[in-house]
Amino acid sequence: MWMLLFARRVSLFVVFTGLMALTGGQSAQALTVEHDEFTFPVEETVDDICAFPIALSGSTSVRVTAFRDDEGNFVKVILHFSSTLTQSANGKTLSSGERFNEFDVDFDPNGGAPSTIVKTGVIFATFRLPGGGTIVEAGRIVEDVTTDSIVFEKGNLSHEGDVSALCEALS
């Protein structure tokens, strides 16, 4: 569950940063397509899943494809995330990666933010555990941004056993 909160925070940061970078574009015509790429560091302490804090570090690269209508308003934005992360605690380290796509749709016609975000793929980090085993959280999540609620979820997402295995691997 902590990865969901982390992914939401990172996702919102990336969406707004990407949208701000794209708003300085040229005058729009019917479905103008704009592209941008950027990378940002990840440095956090996660203290809400194990009895001890976990240092999370790494980087996330993002490719943004934005579609605008003939008035310059966003119609949809597609983001491709690729992260390389390291989790460290108690002198132990796990490496992980994640790759997922995010589709921001149903934008406010007056130039506002999207009301729906769809995420698909390896949405949270994939961990390879010492001694064998892998934790994979992948699937599809549809979020209603206006109510801050998840309206659809399918796949292998947030299992308590996975949290226990992660904590055990870093103990």
QUIZI-V252343 format. One record per residue. N is the residue number from 1. RES is the residue in three letters. PHI is phi in whole degrees, -180 to 180 (none if undefined). OMEGA is omega in radians with two decimals (* if undefined). NEAR is the number of other C-alpha atoms within 12 Angstrom. Layout:
n,res,phi,omega,near
N,RES,PHI,OMEGA,NEAR
N,RES,PHI,OMEGA,NEAR
This chain:
n,res,phi,omega,near
1,MET,none,3.14,22
2,TRP,-64,3.12,25
3,MET,-67,3.09,33
4,LEU,-63,3.12,25
5,LEU,-65,3.11,18
6,PHE,-62,-3.12,23
7,ALA,-63,3.11,29
8,ARG,-64,-3.13,27
9,ARG,-63,3.14,16
10,VAL,-64,-3.11,30
11,SER,-61,-3.14,37
12,LEU,-64,3.09,23
13,PHE,-60,-3.10,18
14,VAL,-66,-3.13,34
15,VAL,-59,-3.08,36
16,PHE,-69,3.08,21
17,THR,-65,3.13,21
18,GLY,-63,-3.14,34
19,LEU,-67,3.11,37
20,MET,-65,3.13,18
21,ALA,-66,-3.09,19
22,LEU,-83,-3.07,30
23,THR,-71,3.11,23
24,GLY,-86,-3.06,13
25,GLY,-75,-3.11,22
26,GLN,-74,3.08,14
27,SER,-62,-3.00,18
28,ALA,-89,3.00,22
29,GLN,-129,-3.06,17
30,ALA,-48,-3.12,15
31,LEU,41,3.02,20
32,THR,-70,3.14,24
33,VAL,-111,3.12,26
34,GLU,-124,-3.13,31
35,HIS,-125,3.06,23
36,ASP,-152,3.08,28
37,GLU,-140,3.06,25
38,PHE,-160,3.12,23
39,THR,-130,3.07,22
40,PHE,-139,3.14,24
41,PRO,-78,3.05,20
42,VAL,-119,3.09,25
43,GLU,-142,-3.13,20
44,GLU,-145,2.96,22
45,THR,-114,3.14,21
46,VAL,-103,-3.08,24
47,ASP,-126,-3.07,19
48,ASP,-119,3.10,17
49,ILE,-122,3.11,26
50,CYS,-116,3.11,25
51,ALA,-75,-3.11,17
52,PHE,-138,3.13,19
53,PRO,-74,3.09,20
54,ILE,-118,3.07,29
55,ALA,-84,-3.14,26
56,LEU,-113,-3.14,29
57,SER,-144,3.12,26
58,GLY,150,3.12,25
59,SER,-148,3.10,23
60,THR,-128,3.04,32
61,SER,-105,-3.09,29
62,VAL,-134,2.95,31
63,ARG,-110,-3.09,29
64,VAL,-115,2.98,33
65,THR,-124,-3.09,31
66,ALA,-115,3.12,36
67,PHE,-115,3.13,33
68,ARG,-119,3.08,31
69,ASP,-84,-3.06,23
70,ASP,-71,3.06,17
71,GLU,-101,3.12,18
72,GLY,91,3.13,28
73,ASN,-84,3.09,32
74,PHE,-67,3.04,38
75,VAL,-102,3.03,34
76,LYS,-157,3.09,35
77,VAL,-133,3.10,40
78,ILE,-113,3.13,35
79,LEU,-120,3.08,38
80,HIS,-112,-3.12,35
81,PHE,-100,3.02,36
82,SER,-141,-3.07,32
83,SER,-122,2.96,32
84,THR,-120,-3.02,27
85,LEU,-130,3.05,31
86,THR,-129,3.06,30
87,GLN,-112,-3.10,36
88,SER,-131,3.05,28
89,ALA,-166,3.03,25
90,ASN,54,3.12,18
91,GLY,78,3.13,14
92,LYS,-115,-3.08,19
93,THR,-135,3.01,25
94,LEU,-123,3.06,33
95,SER,-102,-3.12,27
96,SER,-155,3.09,31
97,GLY,-145,3.06,32
98,GLU,-147,3.07,32
99,ARG,-142,3.09,30
100,PHE,-154,3.10,32
101,ASN,-112,3.06,33
102,GLU,-127,3.13,39
103,PHE,-118,3.10,33
104,ASP,-98,-3.04,38
105,VAL,-135,3.12,30
106,ASP,58,3.13,25
107,PHE,-71,3.03,28
108,ASP,-60,-3.09,18
109,PRO,-63,3.11,19
110,ASN,-92,3.08,14
111,GLY,92,-3.11,19
112,GLY,-87,-3.09,22
113,ALA,-77,3.11,26
114,PRO,-72,3.08,32
115,SER,-99,-3.12,28
116,THR,-132,3.06,28
117,ILE,-126,3.11,35
118,VAL,-116,3.11,34
119,LYS,-118,3.11,36
120,THR,-138,3.08,31
121,GLY,116,3.06,28
122,VAL,-80,-2.95,32
123,ILE,-72,3.11,41
124,PHE,-121,-3.04,41
125,ALA,-58,3.03,40
126,THR,-98,-3.11,33
127,PHE,-107,2.96,31
128,ARG,-101,-3.05,24
129,LEU,-88,3.08,25
130,PRO,-61,3.14,18
131,GLY,80,3.10,9
132,GLY,108,-3.14,10
133,GLY,100,3.13,14
134,THR,-139,3.02,22
135,ILE,-105,3.12,32
136,VAL,-126,3.03,30
137,GLU,-118,-3.07,34
138,ALA,-139,3.11,29
139,GLY,158,-3.11,24
140,ARG,-137,3.10,26
141,ILE,-129,3.05,33
142,VAL,-116,-3.09,27
143,GLU,-116,3.01,29
144,ASP,-91,-3.06,23
145,VAL,-67,-3.09,24
146,THR,-67,3.12,17
147,THR,-111,-3.10,12
148,ASP,53,-3.12,16
149,SER,-131,3.07,16
150,ILE,-90,-3.09,21
151,VAL,-102,3.09,18
152,PHE,-154,3.12,18
153,GLU,-150,-3.13,22
154,LYS,-147,3.08,19
155,GLY,128,3.14,20
156,ASN,-95,-3.02,22
157,LEU,-128,2.99,29
158,SER,44,3.09,28
159,HIS,-110,-3.12,20
160,GLU,-57,3.11,17
161,GLY,-58,3.12,18
162,ASP,-65,3.12,29
163,VAL,-64,3.12,26
164,SER,-62,-3.14,18
165,ALA,-66,3.10,25
166,LEU,-64,-3.14,36
167,CYS,-62,3.12,30
168,GLU,-63,-3.13,22
169,ALA,-65,-3.13,29
170,LEU,-100,3.14,29
171,SER,-82,*,21
